[in-house]
Amino acid sequence: QLFNDNRKRLLVLGRAGIGKTTFCQYIAYQWARGKLFQQFRCILWIRFRFLNATRYPKKPNNEQYTLTDIVEKECFPNKLTDDGLSVLRFILGEVRQAVSTTSPTILLLLTRMF
């Protein structure tokens, strides 16, 4: 669903150790400093290496994990306070909007080590 439209995307390929993760860290850091991609309200960085059968075992009835499930687990792994839950609800609403609109307010950084 994320990739079935005409949104702009950037794919960074390279061998291990070339700097793909550092590049994503740089993007997130520059965004936090207000110097890059300020059109986004939030950046979510999800590393594919953590999306495995150990962390995400099969659900009953072959139900699939949603992007919301993954964001909650990867970006908020600890028990949240009431304020943290409010932030999570806001971000999950933004994730839903990012998936369903052509002008999302979230920048998703998805990284995979080859």
C-alpha positions as semicolon CSV with decimal commas, in nm:
position;residue;x (nm);y (nm);z (nm)
1;Q;0,000;0,000;0,000
2;L;0,292;0,237;0,073
3;F;0,435;0,198;-0,276
4;N;0,125;0,192;-0,499
5;D;0,123;0,561;-0,590
6;N;0,337;0,834;-0,740
7;R;0,508;0,966;-0,429
8;K;0,876;1,050;-0,449
9;R;1,113;0,789;-0,311
10;L;1,486;0,753;-0,269
11;L;1,658;0,415;-0,265
12;V;2,010;0,402;-0,127
13;L;2,203;0,086;-0,208
14;G;2,550;-0,018;-0,106
15;R;2,759;-0,285;0,048
16;A;2,783;-0,325;0,425
17;G;2,976;-0,044;0,591
18;I;2,934;0,207;0,308
19;G;2,729;0,450;0,523
20;K;2,360;0,381;0,457
21;T;2,272;0,384;0,827
22;T;2,487;0,690;0,889
23;F;2,305;0,865;0,605
24;C;1,969;0,790;0,769
25;Q;2,102;0,914;1,104
26;Y;2,218;1,233;0,932
27;I;1,875;1,289;0,776
28;A;1,702;1,242;1,113
29;Y;1,953;1,467;1,292
30;Q;1,929;1,746;1,035
31;W;1,549;1,725;1,047
32;A;1,556;1,753;1,428
33;R;1,778;2,063;1,399
34;G;1,531;2,221;1,158
35;K;1,767;2,210;0,861
36;L;1,622;1,940;0,639
37;F;1,276;1,814;0,530
38;Q;1,082;2,056;0,746
39;Q;0,765;1,982;0,546
40;F;0,738;1,666;0,758
41;R;0,599;1,676;1,111
42;C;0,771;1,356;1,210
43;I;1,039;1,110;1,096
44;L;1,006;0,740;1,168
45;W;1,312;0,524;1,115
46;I;1,248;0,151;1,095
47;R;1,529;-0,096;1,044
48;F;1,430;-0,403;0,850
49;R;1,685;-0,614;1,036
50;F;1,447;-0,609;1,334
51;L;1,148;-0,723;1,130
52;N;1,199;-1,094;1,177
53;A;1,008;-1,400;1,293
54;T;1,151;-1,375;1,645
55;R;1,014;-1,026;1,705
56;Y;0,706;-1,079;1,489
57;P;0,586;-1,438;1,522
58;K;0,292;-1,553;1,312
59;K;-0,040;-1,429;1,438
60;P;-0,341;-1,657;1,476
61;N;-0,548;-1,704;1,158
62;N;-0,254;-1,582;0,942
63;E;-0,341;-1,222;1,029
64;Q;-0,067;-0,984;0,912
65;Y;0,107;-0,713;1,110
66;T;0,008;-0,363;1,010
67;L;0,235;-0,064;0,968
68;T;0,077;0,069;1,287
69;D;0,181;-0,250;1,473
70;I;0,537;-0,215;1,347
71;V;0,566;0,156;1,430
72;E;0,436;0,096;1,781
73;K;0,679;-0,188;1,847
74;E;0,988;-0,040;1,677
75;C;0,953;0,323;1,777
76;F;0,797;0,281;2,122
77;P;0,942;-0,042;2,264
78;N;0,899;0,054;2,630
79;K;0,589;0,088;2,846
80;L;0,452;0,437;2,787
81;T;0,327;0,697;3,032
82;D;-0,003;0,874;2,963
83;D;0,189;1,151;2,783
84;G;0,376;0,889;2,581
85;L;0,049;0,724;2,485
86;S;-0,082;1,059;2,362
87;V;0,228;1,103;2,147
88;L;0,191;0,748;2,015
89;R;-0,175;0,808;1,922
90;F;-0,076;1,125;1,738
91;I;0,204;0,951;1,548
92;L;-0,014;0,653;1,459
93;G;-0,273;0,895;1,321
94;E;0,002;1,054;1,113
95;V;0,110;0,707;0,992
96;R;-0,246;0,632;0,881
97;Q;-0,252;0,965;0,696
98;A;0,088;0,895;0,536
99;V;-0,042;0,568;0,397
100;S;-0,372;0,710;0,271
101;T;-0,278;1,049;0,126
102;T;-0,055;1,183;-0,148
103;S;0,088;1,458;0,074
104;P;0,204;1,279;0,390
105;T;0,336;1,456;0,697
106;I;0,572;1,174;0,795
107;L;0,904;1,080;0,643
108;L;0,956;0,705;0,670
109;L;1,320;0,593;0,670
110;L;1,332;0,221;0,604
111;T;1,677;0,065;0,613
112;R;1,799;-0,282;0,536
113;M;2,147;-0,425;0,565
114;F;2,253;-0,637;0,267
